[in-house]
Amino acid sequence: MNNIPLDNKNDEIGGLSRSICEISEMLTKSMEDERRMVCNIAHDLRTPVTSIQGYAQLLEQNEDLSIHSREQVEIIRRKSEQLSAQIAELLEY
């Protein structure tokens, strides 16, 4: 239970105090559920982005790529880094 002092009287103030405490507990649980959901989503996004970054690094090492292909790999690398930064921001949220 929260650290909200309860008025245990059976009058309107006591009822209001209990209602406020219940609402506070529901909000706390809701915020914790939201935090857990955001962490799960960020983790689920981070895994494939890390793979994309790894494949882009491997492609960059290929000396047989045309200039056009190198430009495309650079775009993939840059966009995946941006997405990775956005995921990190999501975790900070």
Distance bins in CASP14 RR format, pairs under 12 A and 6 or more apart:
PFRMAT RR
TARGET T0000
AUTHOR 0000-0000-0000
RMODE 2
METHOD distances of the structure
MODEL  1
1 18 0 0 0 0 0 1 0 0 0 0 0
1 21 1 0 0 1 0 0 0 0 0 0 0
1 22 0 0 0 0 1 0 0 0 0 0 0
1 24 0 0 0 0 1 0 0 0 0 0 0
1 25 1 0 0 1 0 0 0 0 0 0 0
1 28 0 0 0 0 0 1 0 0 0 0 0
1 29 0 0 0 0 0 1 0 0 0 0 0
2 17 0 0 0 0 0 1 0 0 0 0 0
2 18 0 0 0 0 0 1 0 0 0 0 0
2 20 0 0 0 0 1 0 0 0 0 0 0
2 21 1 0 0 1 0 0 0 0 0 0 0
2 22 0 0 0 0 1 0 0 0 0 0 0
2 23 0 0 0 0 0 1 0 0 0 0 0
2 24 1 0 1 0 0 0 0 0 0 0 0
2 25 1 0 0 1 0 0 0 0 0 0 0
2 26 0 0 0 0 0 1 0 0 0 0 0
2 27 0 0 0 0 1 0 0 0 0 0 0
2 28 1 0 0 1 0 0 0 0 0 0 0
2 29 0 0 0 0 0 1 0 0 0 0 0
3 21 0 0 0 0 1 0 0 0 0 0 0
3 24 0 0 0 0 1 0 0 0 0 0 0
3 25 0 0 0 0 0 1 0 0 0 0 0
3 28 0 0 0 0 0 1 0 0 0 0 0
4 14 0 0 0 0 0 1 0 0 0 0 0
4 16 0 0 0 0 0 1 0 0 0 0 0
4 17 1 0 0 1 0 0 0 0 0 0 0
4 18 0 0 0 0 1 0 0 0 0 0 0
4 19 0 0 0 0 0 1 0 0 0 0 0
4 20 1 0 0 1 0 0 0 0 0 0 0
4 21 1 0 1 0 0 0 0 0 0 0 0
4 22 0 0 0 0 0 1 0 0 0 0 0
4 23 0 0 0 0 1 0 0 0 0 0 0
4 24 1 0 1 0 0 0 0 0 0 0 0
4 25 0 0 0 0 1 0 0 0 0 0 0
4 27 0 0 0 0 0 1 0 0 0 0 0
4 28 0 0 0 0 0 1 0 0 0 0 0
5 13 0 0 0 0 0 1 0 0 0 0 0
5 14 0 0 0 0 0 1 0 0 0 0 0
5 17 1 0 0 1 0 0 0 0 0 0 0
5 18 0 0 0 0 0 1 0 0 0 0 0
5 20 0 0 0 0 0 1 0 0 0 0 0
5 21 0 0 0 0 1 0 0 0 0 0 0
5 24 0 0 0 0 0 1 0 0 0 0 0
6 13 0 0 0 0 0 1 0 0 0 0 0
6 14 1 0 0 1 0 0 0 0 0 0 0
6 15 0 0 0 0 1 0 0 0 0 0 0
6 16 0 0 0 0 0 1 0 0 0 0 0
6 17 1 0 1 0 0 0 0 0 0 0 0
6 18 1 0 0 1 0 0 0 0 0 0 0
6 19 0 0 0 0 0 1 0 0 0 0 0
6 20 0 0 0 0 1 0 0 0 0 0 0
6 21 1 0 1 0 0 0 0 0 0 0 0
6 22 0 0 0 0 0 1 0 0 0 0 0
6 24 0 0 0 0 0 1 0 0 0 0 0
6 25 0 0 0 0 0 1 0 0 0 0 0
7 13 1 0 1 0 0 0 0 0 0 0 0
7 14 1 1 0 0 0 0 0 0 0 0 0
7 15 1 0 0 1 0 0 0 0 0 0 0
7 16 1 0 0 1 0 0 0 0 0 0 0
7 17 1 1 0 0 0 0 0 0 0 0 0
7 18 1 0 0 1 0 0 0 0 0 0 0
7 19 0 0 0 0 0 1 0 0 0 0 0
7 20 0 0 0 0 1 0 0 0 0 0 0
7 21 0 0 0 0 1 0 0 0 0 0 0
8 14 1 0 0 1 0 0 0 0 0 0 0
8 15 0 0 0 0 1 0 0 0 0 0 0
8 17 0 0 0 0 1 0 0 0 0 0 0
8 18 0 0 0 0 1 0 0 0 0 0 0
8 21 0 0 0 0 0 1 0 0 0 0 0
9 15 0 0 0 0 1 0 0 0 0 0 0
9 16 0 0 0 0 0 1 0 0 0 0 0
9 17 0 0 0 0 1 0 0 0 0 0 0
9 18 0 0 0 0 1 0 0 0 0 0 0
10 16 0 0 0 0 0 1 0 0 0 0 0
10 17 0 0 0 0 0 1 0 0 0 0 0
10 18 0 0 0 0 0 1 0 0 0 0 0
11 17 0 0 0 0 1 0 0 0 0 0 0
11 18 0 0 0 0 0 1 0 0 0 0 0
12 18 0 0 0 0 0 1 0 0 0 0 0
12 19 0 0 0 0 0 1 0 0 0 0 0
13 19 0 0 0 0 0 1 0 0 0 0 0
13 20 0 0 0 0 0 1 0 0 0 0 0
14 20 0 0 0 0 1 0 0 0 0 0 0
14 21 0 0 0 0 1 0 0 0 0 0 0
15 21 0 0 0 0 1 0 0 0 0 0 0
15 22 0 0 0 0 1 0 0 0 0 0 0
15 23 0 0 0 0 0 1 0 0 0 0 0
16 22 0 0 0 0 0 1 0 0 0 0 0
16 23 0 0 0 0 0 1 0 0 0 0 0
17 23 0 0 0 0 0 1 0 0 0 0 0
17 24 0 0 0 0 0 1 0 0 0 0 0
18 24 0 0 0 0 0 1 0 0 0 0 0
18 25 0 0 0 0 0 1 0 0 0 0 0
19 25 0 0 0 0 0 1 0 0 0 0 0
19 26 0 0 0 0 0 1 0 0 0 0 0
20 26 0 0 0 0 0 1 0 0 0 0 0
20 27 0 0 0 0 0 1 0 0 0 0 0
21 27 0 0 0 0 0 1 0 0 0 0 0
21 28 0 0 0 0 0 1 0 0 0 0 0
22 28 0 0 0 0 0 1 0 0 0 0 0
22 29 0 0 0 0 0 1 0 0 0 0 0
23 29 0 0 0 0 0 1 0 0 0 0 0
23 30 0 0 0 0 0 1 0 0 0 0 0
24 30 0 0 0 0 0 1 0 0 0 0 0
24 31 0 0 0 0 0 1 0 0 0 0 0
25 31 0 0 0 0 0 1 0 0 0 0 0
25 32 0 0 0 0 0 1 0 0 0 0 0
26 32 0 0 0 0 0 1 0 0 0 0 0
26 33 0 0 0 0 0 1 0 0 0 0 0
27 33 0 0 0 0 0 1 0 0 0 0 0
27 34 0 0 0 0 0 1 0 0 0 0 0
28 34 0 0 0 0 0 1 0 0 0 0 0
28 35 0 0 0 0 0 1 0 0 0 0 0
29 35 0 0 0 0 0 1 0 0 0 0 0
29 36 0 0 0 0 0 1 0 0 0 0 0
30 36 0 0 0 0 0 1 0 0 0 0 0
30 37 0 0 0 0 0 1 0 0 0 0 0
31 37 0 0 0 0 0 1 0 0 0 0 0
31 38 0 0 0 0 0 1 0 0 0 0 0
31 93 0 0 0 0 0 1 0 0 0 0 0
32 38 0 0 0 0 0 1 0 0 0 0 0
32 39 0 0 0 0 0 1 0 0 0 0 0
33 39 0 0 0 0 0 1 0 0 0 0 0
33 40 0 0 0 0 0 1 0 0 0 0 0
34 40 0 0 0 0 0 1 0 0 0 0 0
34 41 0 0 0 0 0 1 0 0 0 0 0
34 93 0 0 0 0 1 0 0 0 0 0 0
35 41 0 0 0 0 0 1 0 0 0 0 0
35 42 0 0 0 0 0 1 0 0 0 0 0
35 90 0 0 0 0 0 1 0 0 0 0 0
35 91 0 0 0 0 0 1 0 0 0 0 0
35 92 0 0 0 0 0 1 0 0 0 0 0
35 93 0 0 0 0 1 0 0 0 0 0 0
36 42 0 0 0 0 0 1 0 0 0 0 0
36 43 0 0 0 0 0 1 0 0 0 0 0
37 43 0 0 0 0 0 1 0 0 0 0 0
37 44 0 0 0 0 0 1 0 0 0 0 0
37 90 0 0 0 0 0 1 0 0 0 0 0
37 93 0 0 0 0 0 1 0 0 0 0 0
38 44 0 0 0 0 0 1 0 0 0 0 0
38 45 0 0 0 0 0 1 0 0 0 0 0
38 87 0 0 0 0 0 1 0 0 0 0 0
38 89 0 0 0 0 0 1 0 0 0 0 0
38 90 1 0 0 1 0 0 0 0 0 0 0
38 91 1 0 0 1 0 0 0 0 0 0 0
38 92 0 0 0 0 1 0 0 0 0 0 0
38 93 1 0 0 1 0 0 0 0 0 0 0
39 45 0 0 0 0 0 1 0 0 0 0 0
39 46 0 0 0 0 0 1 0 0 0 0 0
39 87 0 0 0 0 0 1 0 0 0 0 0
39 90 0 0 0 0 1 0 0 0 0 0 0
39 91 1 0 0 1 0 0 0 0 0 0 0
39 92 0 0 0 0 0 1 0 0 0 0 0
39 93 0 0 0 0 0 1 0 0 0 0 0
40 46 0 0 0 0 0 1 0 0 0 0 0
40 47 0 0 0 0 0 1 0 0 0 0 0
40 90 0 0 0 0 0 1 0 0 0 0 0
40 91 0 0 0 0 0 1 0 0 0 0 0
41 47 0 0 0 0 0 1 0 0 0 0 0
41 86 0 0 0 0 0 1 0 0 0 0 0
41 87 0 0 0 0 1 0 0 0 0 0 0
41 90 1 0 0 1 0 0 0 0 0 0 0
41 91 0 0 0 0 1 0 0 0 0 0 0
41 93 0 0 0 0 0 1 0 0 0 0 0
42 49 0 0 0 0 0 1 0 0 0 0 0
42 83 0 0 0 0 0 1 0 0 0 0 0
42 84 0 0 0 0 0 1 0 0 0 0 0
42 85 0 0 0 0 0 1 0 0 0 0 0
42 86 0 0 0 0 1 0 0 0 0 0 0
42 87 1 0 1 0 0 0 0 0 0 0 0
42 88 0 0 0 0 1 0 0 0 0 0 0
42 89 0 0 0 0 1 0 0 0 0 0 0
42 90 1 0 1 0 0 0 0 0 0 0 0
42 91 1 0 1 0 0 0 0 0 0 0 0
42 92 0 0 0 0 1 0 0 0 0 0 0
42 93 0 0 0 0 1 0 0 0 0 0 0
43 49 0 0 0 0 0 1 0 0 0 0 0
43 50 0 0 0 0 0 1 0 0 0 0 0
43 87 0 0 0 0 1 0 0 0 0 0 0
43 88 0 0 0 0 0 1 0 0 0 0 0
43 90 0 0 0 0 0 1 0 0 0 0 0
43 91 0 0 0 0 1 0 0 0 0 0 0
44 50 0 0 0 0 0 1 0 0 0 0 0
44 87 0 0 0 0 1 0 0 0 0 0 0
44 90 0 0 0 0 0 1 0 0 0 0 0
45 51 0 0 0 0 0 1 0 0 0 0 0
45 52 0 0 0 0 0 1 0 0 0 0 0
45 80 0 0 0 0 0 1 0 0 0 0 0
45 83 1 0 0 1 0 0 0 0 0 0 0
45 84 0 0 0 0 1 0 0 0 0 0 0
45 85 0 0 0 0 0 1 0 0 0 0 0
45 86 0 0 0 0 1 0 0 0 0 0 0
45 87 1 0 1 0 0 0 0 0 0 0 0
45 88 0 0 0 0 0 1 0 0 0 0 0
45 89 0 0 0 0 0 1 0 0 0 0 0
45 90 1 0 0 1 0 0 0 0 0 0 0
45 91 0 0 0 0 0 1 0 0 0 0 0
46 52 0 0 0 0 0 1 0 0 0 0 0
46 53 0 0 0 0 0 1 0 0 0 0 0
46 80 0 0 0 0 0 1 0 0 0 0 0
46 83 0 0 0 0 1 0 0 0 0 0 0
46 84 1 0 0 1 0 0 0 0 0 0 0
46 85 0 0 0 0 0 1 0 0 0 0 0
46 86 0 0 0 0 0 1 0 0 0 0 0
46 87 1 0 1 0 0 0 0 0 0 0 0
46 88 0 0 0 0 1 0 0 0 0 0 0
46 90 0 0 0 0 1 0 0 0 0 0 0
46 91 0 0 0 0 1 0 0 0 0 0 0
47 53 0 0 0 0 0 1 0 0 0 0 0
47 84 0 0 0 0 0 1 0 0 0 0 0
47 87 0 0 0 0 0 1 0 0 0 0 0
48 54 0 0 0 0 0 1 0 0 0 0 0
48 55 0 0 0 0 0 1 0 0 0 0 0
48 80 0 0 0 0 1 0 0 0 0 0 0
48 83 0 0 0 0 1 0 0 0 0 0 0
48 84 0 0 0 0 0 1 0 0 0 0 0
48 87 0 0 0 0 0 1 0 0 0 0 0
49 55 0 0 0 0 0 1 0 0 0 0 0
49 56 0 0 0 0 0 1 0 0 0 0 0
49 76 0 0 0 0 0 1 0 0 0 0 0
49 77 0 0 0 0 0 1 0 0 0 0 0
49 79 0 0 0 0 1 0 0 0 0 0 0
49 80 1 0 1 0 0 0 0 0 0 0 0
49 81 0 0 0 0 1 0 0 0 0 0 0
49 82 0 0 0 0 1 0 0 0 0 0 0
49 83 1 0 1 0 0 0 0 0 0 0 0
49 84 1 0 1 0 0 0 0 0 0 0 0
49 85 0 0 0 0 0 1 0 0 0 0 0
49 86 0 0 0 0 1 0 0 0 0 0 0
49 87 1 0 0 1 0 0 0 0 0 0 0
49 88 0 0 0 0 0 1 0 0 0 0 0
49 90 0 0 0 0 0 1 0 0 0 0 0
50 56 0 0 0 0 0 1 0 0 0 0 0
50 57 0 0 0 0 0 1 0 0 0 0 0
50 80 0 0 0 0 1 0 0 0 0 0 0
50 81 0 0 0 0 0 1 0 0 0 0 0
50 83 0 0 0 0 0 1 0 0 0 0 0
50 84 1 0 0 1 0 0 0 0 0 0 0
50 87 0 0 0 0 1 0 0 0 0 0 0
51 57 0 0 0 0 0 1 0 0 0 0 0
51 58 0 0 0 0 0 1 0 0 0 0 0
51 76 0 0 0 0 0 1 0 0 0 0 0
51 80 0 0 0 0 1 0 0 0 0 0 0
51 84 0 0 0 0 0 1 0 0 0 0 0
52 58 0 0 0 0 0 1 0 0 0 0 0
52 59 0 0 0 0 0 1 0 0 0 0 0
52 73 0 0 0 0 0 1 0 0 0 0 0
52 75 0 0 0 0 0 1 0 0 0 0 0
52 76 1 0 0 1 0 0 0 0 0 0 0
52 77 0 0 0 0 1 0 0 0 0 0 0
52 78 0 0 0 0 0 1 0 0 0 0 0
52 79 0 0 0 0 1 0 0 0 0 0 0
52 80 1 0 1 0 0 0 0 0 0 0 0
52 81 0 0 0 0 1 0 0 0 0 0 0
52 82 0 0 0 0 0 1 0 0 0 0 0
52 83 0 0 0 0 1 0 0 0 0 0 0
52 84 0 0 0 0 1 0 0 0 0 0 0
53 59 0 0 0 0 0 1 0 0 0 0 0
53 60 0 0 0 0 0 1 0 0 0 0 0
53 73 0 0 0 0 0 1 0 0 0 0 0
53 76 0 0 0 0 1 0 0 0 0 0 0
53 77 1 0 0 1 0 0 0 0 0 0 0
53 78 0 0 0 0 0 1 0 0 0 0 0
53 79 0 0 0 0 0 1 0 0 0 0 0
53 80 1 0 1 0 0 0 0 0 0 0 0
53 81 1 0 0 1 0 0 0 0 0 0 0
53 82 0 0 0 0 0 1 0 0 0 0 0
53 83 0 0 0 0 1 0 0 0 0 0 0
53 84 1 0 0 1 0 0 0 0 0 0 0
53 85 0 0 0 0 0 1 0 0 0 0 0
53 87 0 0 0 0 0 1 0 0 0 0 0
54 60 0 0 0 0 1 0 0 0 0 0 0
54 61 0 0 0 0 0 1 0 0 0 0 0
54 73 0 0 0 0 0 1 0 0 0 0 0
54 76 0 0 0 0 0 1 0 0 0 0 0
54 77 0 0 0 0 1 0 0 0 0 0 0
54 80 0 0 0 0 1 0 0 0 0 0 0
54 81 0 0 0 0 0 1 0 0 0 0 0
54 84 0 0 0 0 0 1 0 0 0 0 0
55 61 0 0 0 0 0 1 0 0 0 0 0
55 62 0 0 0 0 0 1 0 0 0 0 0
55 73 0 0 0 0 1 0 0 0 0 0 0
55 76 0 0 0 0 1 0 0 0 0 0 0
55 77 0 0 0 0 1 0 0 0 0 0 0
55 80 0 0 0 0 1 0 0 0 0 0 0
56 62 0 0 0 0 0 1 0 0 0 0 0
56 65 0 0 0 0 0 1 0 0 0 0 0
56 69 0 0 0 0 0 1 0 0 0 0 0
56 70 0 0 0 0 0 1 0 0 0 0 0
56 72 0 0 0 0 1 0 0 0 0 0 0
56 73 1 0 1 0 0 0 0 0 0 0 0
56 74 0 0 0 0 1 0 0 0 0 0 0
56 75 0 0 0 0 1 0 0 0 0 0 0
56 76 1 0 1 0 0 0 0 0 0 0 0
56 77 1 0 1 0 0 0 0 0 0 0 0
56 78 0 0 0 0 1 0 0 0 0 0 0
56 79 0 0 0 0 1 0 0 0 0 0 0
56 80 1 0 0 1 0 0 0 0 0 0 0
56 81 0 0 0 0 1 0 0 0 0 0 0
56 83 0 0 0 0 0 1 0 0 0 0 0
56 84 0 0 0 0 0 1 0 0 0 0 0
57 73 0 0 0 0 1 0 0 0 0 0 0
57 74 0 0 0 0 0 1 0 0 0 0 0
57 76 0 0 0 0 0 1 0 0 0 0 0
57 77 1 0 0 1 0 0 0 0 0 0 0
57 80 0 0 0 0 0 1 0 0 0 0 0
57 81 0 0 0 0 0 1 0 0 0 0 0
58 65 0 0 0 0 0 1 0 0 0 0 0
58 73 0 0 0 0 1 0 0 0 0 0 0
58 76 0 0 0 0 0 1 0 0 0 0 0
58 77 0 0 0 0 0 1 0 0 0 0 0
59 65 1 0 0 1 0 0 0 0 0 0 0
59 66 0 0 0 0 0 1 0 0 0 0 0
59 69 1 0 0 1 0 0 0 0 0 0 0
59 70 0 0 0 0 1 0 0 0 0 0 0
59 71 0 0 0 0 0 1 0 0 0 0 0
59 72 0 0 0 0 1 0 0 0 0 0 0
59 73 1 0 1 0 0 0 0 0 0 0 0
59 74 0 0 0 0 1 0 0 0 0 0 0
59 75 0 0 0 0 0 1 0 0 0 0 0
59 76 1 0 0 1 0 0 0 0 0 0 0
59 77 0 0 0 0 1 0 0 0 0 0 0
59 80 0 0 0 0 0 1 0 0 0 0 0
60 69 0 0 0 0 0 1 0 0 0 0 0
60 70 1 0 0 1 0 0 0 0 0 0 0
60 71 0 0 0 0 0 1 0 0 0 0 0
60 72 0 0 0 0 0 1 0 0 0 0 0
60 73 1 0 1 0 0 0 0 0 0 0 0
60 74 1 0 0 1 0 0 0 0 0 0 0
60 75 0 0 0 0 0 1 0 0 0 0 0
60 76 0 0 0 0 1 0 0 0 0 0 0
60 77 1 0 0 1 0 0 0 0 0 0 0
60 78 0 0 0 0 0 1 0 0 0 0 0
61 70 0 0 0 0 0 1 0 0 0 0 0
61 73 0 0 0 0 1 0 0 0 0 0 0
61 77 0 0 0 0 0 1 0 0 0 0 0
62 69 0 0 0 0 1 0 0 0 0 0 0
62 70 0 0 0 0 1 0 0 0 0 0 0
62 73 0 0 0 0 1 0 0 0 0 0 0
63 69 0 0 0 0 0 1 0 0 0 0 0
63 70 0 0 0 0 0 1 0 0 0 0 0
64 70 0 0 0 0 0 1 0 0 0 0 0
65 71 0 0 0 0 1 0 0 0 0 0 0
65 72 0 0 0 0 1 0 0 0 0 0 0
65 73 1 0 0 1 0 0 0 0 0 0 0
65 74 0 0 0 0 0 1 0 0 0 0 0
66 72 0 0 0 0 1 0 0 0 0 0 0
66 73 0 0 0 0 0 1 0 0 0 0 0
67 73 0 0 0 0 0 1 0 0 0 0 0
67 74 0 0 0 0 0 1 0 0 0 0 0
68 74 0 0 0 0 0 1 0 0 0 0 0
68 75 0 0 0 0 0 1 0 0 0 0 0
69 75 0 0 0 0 0 1 0 0 0 0 0
69 76 0 0 0 0 0 1 0 0 0 0 0
70 76 0 0 0 0 0 1 0 0 0 0 0
70 77 0 0 0 0 0 1 0 0 0 0 0
71 77 0 0 0 0 0 1 0 0 0 0 0
71 78 0 0 0 0 0 1 0 0 0 0 0
72 78 0 0 0 0 0 1 0 0 0 0 0
72 79 0 0 0 0 0 1 0 0 0 0 0
73 79 0 0 0 0 0 1 0 0 0 0 0
73 80 0 0 0 0 0 1 0 0 0 0 0
74 80 0 0 0 0 0 1 0 0 0 0 0
74 81 0 0 0 0 0 1 0 0 0 0 0
75 81 0 0 0 0 0 1 0 0 0 0 0
75 82 0 0 0 0 0 1 0 0 0 0 0
76 82 0 0 0 0 0 1 0 0 0 0 0
76 83 0 0 0 0 0 1 0 0 0 0 0
77 83 0 0 0 0 0 1 0 0 0 0 0
77 84 0 0 0 0 0 1 0 0 0 0 0
78 84 0 0 0 0 0 1 0 0 0 0 0
78 85 0 0 0 0 0 1 0 0 0 0 0
79 85 0 0 0 0 0 1 0 0 0 0 0
79 86 0 0 0 0 0 1 0 0 0 0 0
80 86 0 0 0 0 0 1 0 0 0 0 0
80 87 0 0 0 0 0 1 0 0 0 0 0
81 87 0 0 0 0 0 1 0 0 0 0 0
81 88 0 0 0 0 0 1 0 0 0 0 0
82 88 0 0 0 0 0 1 0 0 0 0 0
82 89 0 0 0 0 0 1 0 0 0 0 0
83 89 0 0 0 0 0 1 0 0 0 0 0
83 90 0 0 0 0 0 1 0 0 0 0 0
84 90 0 0 0 0 0 1 0 0 0 0 0
84 91 0 0 0 0 0 1 0 0 0 0 0
85 91 0 0 0 0 0 1 0 0 0 0 0
85 92 0 0 0 0 0 1 0 0 0 0 0
86 92 0 0 0 0 0 1 0 0 0 0 0
86 93 0 0 0 0 0 1 0 0 0 0 0
87 93 0 0 0 0 0 1 0 0 0 0 0
END
